[in-house]
Amino acid sequence: MVQTQSGRQFVRVINPKATSLSENVTCRPAAASELPDWWYCWSWGEPMHTADDPAGAATKVARVLAAVGE
């Protein structure tokens, strides 16, 4: 968990076998038109997975950060 000087918080996920593969994941409320209410989001702000399923979000991040051949 990382907290910036401005107070923004996120989780930095790093593949220990390939440290150049990393991602910063945030959790934030959805836009008014989206359901459910909270989402895990990629570092560029795109919603990744619903916040009520952390295991599903972790699976997506692990897939993206997997080194070739893992």
N, CA, C and O atoms as CSV, one atom per row, in Angstrom:
chain,resi,resn,atom,element,x,y,z
A,1,MET,N,N,0.849,-1.159,0.000
A,1,MET,CA,C,0.000,0.000,0.000
A,1,MET,C,C,0.900,1.229,0.000
A,1,MET,O,O,1.852,1.320,0.775
A,2,VAL,N,N,0.584,2.164,-0.874
A,2,VAL,CA,C,1.363,3.397,-1.005
A,2,VAL,C,C,0.415,4.576,-0.802
A,2,VAL,O,O,-0.711,4.574,-1.300
A,3,GLN,N,N,0.881,5.577,-0.068
A,3,GLN,CA,C,0.130,6.818,0.066
A,3,GLN,C,C,1.024,7.956,-0.380
A,3,GLN,O,O,2.123,8.137,0.144
A,4,THR,N,N,0.549,8.721,-1.350
A,4,THR,CA,C,1.323,9.844,-1.863
A,4,THR,C,C,1.233,11.016,-0.892
A,4,THR,O,O,0.431,10.994,0.041
A,5,GLN,N,N,2.047,12.026,-1.108
A,5,GLN,CA,C,2.009,13.209,-0.253
A,5,GLN,C,C,0.655,13.901,-0.314
A,5,GLN,O,O,0.241,14.540,0.654
A,6,SER,N,N,-0.033,13.781,-1.434
A,6,SER,CA,C,-1.356,14.394,-1.573
A,6,SER,C,C,-2.446,13.581,-0.877
A,6,SER,O,O,-3.582,14.044,-0.772
A,7,GLY,N,N,-2.119,12.372,-0.399
A,7,GLY,CA,C,-3.073,11.530,0.300
A,7,GLY,C,C,-3.671,10.424,-0.548
A,7,GLY,O,O,-4.366,9.549,-0.031
A,8,ARG,N,N,-3.403,10.455,-1.856
A,8,ARG,CA,C,-3.910,9.396,-2.744
A,8,ARG,C,C,-3.293,8.063,-2.337
A,8,ARG,O,O,-2.095,7.990,-2.063
A,9,GLN,N,N,-4.099,7.019,-2.297
A,9,GLN,CA,C,-3.622,5.701,-1.913
A,9,GLN,C,C,-3.823,4.713,-3.050
A,9,GLN,O,O,-4.793,4.799,-3.803
A,10,PHE,N,N,-2.894,3.774,-3.163
A,10,PHE,CA,C,-3.003,2.711,-4.157
A,10,PHE,C,C,-2.148,1.540,-3.717
A,10,PHE,O,O,-1.300,1.666,-2.834
A,11,VAL,N,N,-2.384,0.407,-4.342
A,11,VAL,CA,C,-1.577,-0.783,-4.087
A,11,VAL,C,C,-0.639,-0.958,-5.270
A,11,VAL,O,O,-1.084,-1.000,-6.417
A,12,ARG,N,N,0.654,-1.061,-4.997
A,12,ARG,CA,C,1.636,-1.325,-6.045
A,12,ARG,C,C,1.893,-2.824,-6.056
A,12,ARG,O,O,2.315,-3.398,-5.051
A,13,VAL,N,N,1.638,-3.452,-7.192
A,13,VAL,CA,C,1.828,-4.894,-7.347
A,13,VAL,C,C,3.011,-5.107,-8.279
A,13,VAL,O,O,3.054,-4.552,-9.377
A,14,ILE,N,N,3.973,-5.916,-7.837
A,14,ILE,CA,C,5.197,-6.162,-8.608
A,14,ILE,C,C,5.414,-7.665,-8.724
A,14,ILE,O,O,5.294,-8.398,-7.742
A,15,ASN,N,N,5.732,-8.114,-9.927
A,15,ASN,CA,C,6.091,-9.516,-10.131
A,15,ASN,C,C,7.517,-9.691,-9.615
A,15,ASN,O,O,8.439,-9.106,-10.185
A,16,PRO,N,N,7.733,-10.474,-8.557
A,16,PRO,CA,C,9.082,-10.617,-7.989
A,16,PRO,C,C,10.070,-11.329,-8.923
A,16,PRO,O,O,11.283,-11.209,-8.751
A,17,LYS,N,N,9.549,-12.069,-9.914
A,17,LYS,CA,C,10.424,-12.755,-10.866
A,17,LYS,C,C,10.783,-11.882,-12.056
A,17,LYS,O,O,11.694,-12.203,-12.820
A,18,ALA,N,N,10.061,-10.772,-12.212
A,18,ALA,CA,C,10.323,-9.831,-13.312
A,18,ALA,C,C,9.883,-8.453,-12.812
A,18,ALA,O,O,8.785,-7.994,-13.124
A,19,THR,N,N,10.736,-7.811,-12.048
A,19,THR,CA,C,10.354,-6.582,-11.343
A,19,THR,C,C,9.984,-5.420,-12.267
A,19,THR,O,O,9.414,-4.432,-11.803
A,20,SER,N,N,10.290,-5.516,-13.542
A,20,SER,CA,C,9.857,-4.472,-14.468
A,20,SER,C,C,8.354,-4.573,-14.744
A,20,SER,O,O,7.756,-3.635,-15.272
A,21,LEU,N,N,7.748,-5.700,-14.392
A,21,LEU,CA,C,6.311,-5.886,-14.548
A,21,LEU,C,C,5.628,-5.463,-13.249
A,21,LEU,O,O,5.710,-6.161,-12.238
A,22,SER,N,N,4.957,-4.321,-13.287
A,22,SER,CA,C,4.282,-3.818,-12.095
A,22,SER,C,C,3.024,-3.052,-12.491
A,22,SER,O,O,2.849,-2.672,-13.649
A,23,GLU,N,N,2.170,-2.838,-11.525
A,23,GLU,CA,C,0.922,-2.110,-11.753
A,23,GLU,C,C,0.498,-1.447,-10.450
A,23,GLU,O,O,0.695,-2.001,-9.369
A,24,ASN,N,N,-0.082,-0.264,-10.557
A,24,ASN,CA,C,-0.660,0.436,-9.419
A,24,ASN,C,C,-2.170,0.320,-9.522
A,24,ASN,O,O,-2.767,0.753,-10.508
A,25,VAL,N,N,-2.790,-0.269,-8.498
A,25,VAL,CA,C,-4.228,-0.523,-8.510
A,25,VAL,C,C,-4.905,0.374,-7.480
A,25,VAL,O,O,-4.470,0.454,-6.331
A,26,THR,N,N,-5.974,1.048,-7.901
A,26,THR,CA,C,-6.764,1.868,-6.993
A,26,THR,C,C,-8.150,1.260,-6.842
A,26,THR,O,O,-8.529,0.363,-7.595
A,27,CYS,N,N,-8.893,1.747,-5.876
A,27,CYS,CA,C,-10.288,1.371,-5.708
A,27,CYS,C,C,-11.060,2.673,-5.567
A,27,CYS,O,O,-10.724,3.520,-4.739
A,28,ARG,N,N,-12.098,2.823,-6.382
A,28,ARG,CA,C,-12.835,4.085,-6.347
A,28,ARG,C,C,-14.293,3.872,-6.728
A,28,ARG,O,O,-14.664,2.851,-7.307
A,29,PRO,N,N,-15.108,4.864,-6.386
A,29,PRO,CA,C,-16.527,4.739,-6.730
A,29,PRO,C,C,-16.732,4.807,-8.233
A,29,PRO,O,O,-15.982,5.468,-8.952
A,30,ALA,N,N,-17.747,4.120,-8.684
A,30,ALA,CA,C,-18.067,4.098,-10.109
A,30,ALA,C,C,-18.723,5.406,-10.528
A,30,ALA,O,O,-19.227,6.160,-9.696
A,31,ALA,N,N,-18.706,5.657,-11.825
A,31,ALA,CA,C,-19.451,6.786,-12.369
A,31,ALA,C,C,-20.940,6.533,-12.122
A,31,ALA,O,O,-21.351,5.392,-11.911
A,32,ALA,N,N,-21.727,7.571,-12.149
A,32,ALA,CA,C,-23.149,7.460,-11.819
A,32,ALA,C,C,-23.878,6.405,-12.659
A,32,ALA,O,O,-24.836,5.793,-12.185
A,33,SER,N,N,-23.440,6.193,-13.878
A,33,SER,CA,C,-24.146,5.259,-14.760
A,33,SER,C,C,-23.712,3.808,-14.576
A,33,SER,O,O,-24.327,2.904,-15.142
A,34,GLU,N,N,-22.673,3.578,-13.801
A,34,GLU,CA,C,-22.145,2.217,-13.653
A,34,GLU,C,C,-22.649,1.556,-12.375
A,34,GLU,O,O,-22.902,2.224,-11.372
A,35,LEU,N,N,-22.788,0.241,-12.429
A,35,LEU,CA,C,-23.068,-0.558,-11.245
A,35,LEU,C,C,-22.104,-1.713,-11.243
A,35,LEU,O,O,-21.717,-2.120,-12.339
A,36,PRO,N,N,-21.682,-2.272,-10.173
A,36,PRO,CA,C,-21.932,-1.847,-8.799
A,36,PRO,C,C,-21.212,-0.551,-8.455
A,36,PRO,O,O,-20.657,0.114,-9.329
A,37,ASP,N,N,-21.227,-0.200,-7.178
A,37,ASP,CA,C,-20.794,1.123,-6.761
A,37,ASP,C,C,-19.283,1.348,-6.747
A,37,ASP,O,O,-18.833,2.467,-6.992
A,38,TRP,N,N,-18.492,0.316,-6.469
A,38,TRP,CA,C,-17.032,0.484,-6.344
A,38,TRP,C,C,-16.307,-0.469,-7.279
A,38,TRP,O,O,-16.757,-1.589,-7.522
A,39,TRP,N,N,-15.169,-0.003,-7.804
A,39,TRP,CA,C,-14.354,-0.770,-8.754
A,39,TRP,C,C,-12.876,-0.701,-8.393
A,39,TRP,O,O,-12.398,0.312,-7.883
A,40,TYR,N,N,-12.159,-1.785,-8.661
A,40,TYR,CA,C,-10.697,-1.728,-8.718
A,40,TYR,C,C,-10.365,-1.173,-10.091
A,40,TYR,O,O,-11.010,-1.525,-11.078
A,41,CYS,N,N,-9.366,-0.310,-10.160
A,41,CYS,CA,C,-9.026,0.334,-11.431
A,41,CYS,C,C,-7.544,0.189,-11.732
A,41,CYS,O,O,-6.705,0.166,-10.832
A,42,TRP,N,N,-7.244,0.092,-13.028
A,42,TRP,CA,C,-5.856,0.084,-13.497
A,42,TRP,C,C,-5.234,1.460,-13.253
A,42,TRP,O,O,-5.950,2.419,-12.966
A,43,SER,N,N,-3.951,1.559,-13.362
A,43,SER,CA,C,-3.239,2.817,-13.097
A,43,SER,C,C,-3.689,3.944,-14.014
A,43,SER,O,O,-3.587,5.109,-13.632
A,44,TRP,N,N,-4.182,3.642,-15.205
A,44,TRP,CA,C,-4.619,4.683,-16.136
A,44,TRP,C,C,-6.089,5.054,-15.918
A,44,TRP,O,O,-6.636,5.865,-16.665
A,45,GLY,N,N,-6.740,4.463,-14.891
A,45,GLY,CA,C,-8.090,4.843,-14.518
A,45,GLY,C,C,-9.205,3.974,-15.041
A,45,GLY,O,O,-10.356,4.139,-14.636
A,46,GLU,N,N,-8.895,3.053,-15.930
A,46,GLU,CA,C,-9.936,2.173,-16.481
A,46,GLU,C,C,-10.400,1.174,-15.421
A,46,GLU,O,O,-9.573,0.527,-14.779
A,47,PRO,N,N,-11.722,1.044,-15.233
A,47,PRO,CA,C,-12.209,0.034,-14.288
A,47,PRO,C,C,-11.747,-1.366,-14.712
A,47,PRO,O,O,-11.810,-1.733,-15.885
A,48,MET,N,N,-11.285,-2.132,-13.723
A,48,MET,CA,C,-10.759,-3.467,-13.987
A,48,MET,C,C,-11.718,-4.555,-13.509
A,48,MET,O,O,-11.975,-5.524,-14.225
A,49,HIS,N,N,-12.249,-4.389,-12.284
A,49,HIS,CA,C,-13.047,-5.454,-11.688
A,49,HIS,C,C,-13.852,-4.867,-10.531
A,49,HIS,O,O,-13.437,-3.893,-9.904
A,50,THR,N,N,-14.998,-5.466,-10.258
A,50,THR,CA,C,-15.824,-4.977,-9.154
A,50,THR,C,C,-15.115,-5.170,-7.813
A,50,THR,O,O,-14.415,-6.161,-7.604
A,51,ALA,N,N,-15.306,-4.220,-6.921
A,51,ALA,CA,C,-14.619,-4.249,-5.628
A,51,ALA,C,C,-15.146,-5.333,-4.700
A,51,ALA,O,O,-14.501,-5.654,-3.702
A,52,ASP,N,N,-16.306,-5.901,-5.009
A,52,ASP,CA,C,-16.841,-6.960,-4.151
A,52,ASP,C,C,-16.224,-8.327,-4.442
A,52,ASP,O,O,-16.633,-9.327,-3.852
A,53,ASP,N,N,-15.246,-8.378,-5.343
A,53,ASP,CA,C,-14.575,-9.636,-5.695
A,53,ASP,C,C,-13.061,-9.415,-5.790
A,53,ASP,O,O,-12.511,-9.409,-6.892
A,54,PRO,N,N,-12.376,-9.233,-4.640
A,54,PRO,CA,C,-10.931,-8.982,-4.686
A,54,PRO,C,C,-10.138,-10.131,-5.305
A,54,PRO,O,O,-9.109,-9.892,-5.937
A,55,ALA,N,N,-10.592,-11.367,-5.137
A,55,ALA,CA,C,-9.873,-12.505,-5.735
A,55,ALA,C,C,-9.925,-12.429,-7.257
A,55,ALA,O,O,-8.937,-12.733,-7.924
A,56,GLY,N,N,-11.047,-12.032,-7.804
A,56,GLY,CA,C,-11.161,-11.876,-9.252
A,56,GLY,C,C,-10.242,-10.783,-9.772
A,56,GLY,O,O,-9.615,-10.935,-10.821
A,57,ALA,N,N,-10.165,-9.679,-9.035
A,57,ALA,CA,C,-9.266,-8.590,-9.424
A,57,ALA,C,C,-7.818,-9.055,-9.357
A,57,ALA,O,O,-7.026,-8.760,-10.253
A,58,ALA,N,N,-7.471,-9.779,-8.299
A,58,ALA,CA,C,-6.101,-10.276,-8.153
A,58,ALA,C,C,-5.734,-11.221,-9.290
A,58,ALA,O,O,-4.599,-11.206,-9.766
A,59,THR,N,N,-6.680,-12.038,-9.729
A,59,THR,CA,C,-6.429,-12.951,-10.850
A,59,THR,C,C,-6.121,-12.170,-12.120
A,59,THR,O,O,-5.213,-12.533,-12.867
A,60,LYS,N,N,-6.873,-11.096,-12.371
A,60,LYS,CA,C,-6.617,-10.271,-13.560
A,60,LYS,C,C,-5.244,-9.628,-13.503
A,60,LYS,O,O,-4.514,-9.636,-14.494
A,61,VAL,N,N,-4.885,-9.069,-12.350
A,61,VAL,CA,C,-3.575,-8.425,-12.218
A,61,VAL,C,C,-2.466,-9.457,-12.394
A,61,VAL,O,O,-1.479,-9.190,-13.080
A,62,ALA,N,N,-2.616,-10.628,-11.786
A,62,ALA,CA,C,-1.602,-11.672,-11.914
A,62,ALA,C,C,-1.420,-12.095,-13.367
A,62,ALA,O,O,-0.297,-12.336,-13.811
A,63,ARG,N,N,-2.512,-12.186,-14.098
A,63,ARG,CA,C,-2.434,-12.566,-15.517
A,63,ARG,C,C,-1.664,-11.512,-16.315
A,63,ARG,O,O,-0.823,-11.844,-17.150
A,64,VAL,N,N,-1.959,-10.255,-16.051
A,64,VAL,CA,C,-1.284,-9.171,-16.781
A,64,VAL,C,C,0.197,-9.085,-16.424
A,64,VAL,O,O,1.024,-8.795,-17.288
A,65,LEU,N,N,0.537,-9.333,-15.170
A,65,LEU,CA,C,1.932,-9.196,-14.729
A,65,LEU,C,C,2.741,-10.478,-14.853
A,65,LEU,O,O,3.911,-10.501,-14.469
A,66,ALA,N,N,2.153,-11.535,-15.375
A,66,ALA,CA,C,2.881,-12.795,-15.521
A,66,ALA,C,C,4.000,-12.636,-16.562
A,66,ALA,O,O,3.794,-12.090,-17.646
A,67,ALA,N,N,5.176,-13.127,-16.198
A,67,ALA,CA,C,6.295,-13.118,-17.135
A,67,ALA,C,C,6.070,-14.196,-18.184
A,67,ALA,O,O,5.425,-15.207,-17.905
A,68,VAL,N,N,6.585,-13.997,-19.366
A,68,VAL,CA,C,6.471,-14.985,-20.427
A,68,VAL,C,C,7.049,-16.316,-19.934
A,68,VAL,O,O,8.156,-16.361,-19.398
A,69,GLY,N,N,6.301,-17.378,-20.118
A,69,GLY,CA,C,6.763,-18.692,-19.711
A,69,GLY,C,C,6.330,-19.087,-18.314
A,69,GLY,O,O,6.600,-20.212,-17.891
A,70,GLU,N,N,5.665,-18.199,-17.577
A,70,GLU,CA,C,5.205,-18.558,-16.222
A,70,GLU,C,C,3.964,-19.389,-16.310
A,70,GLU,O,O,3.418,-19.793,-15.283
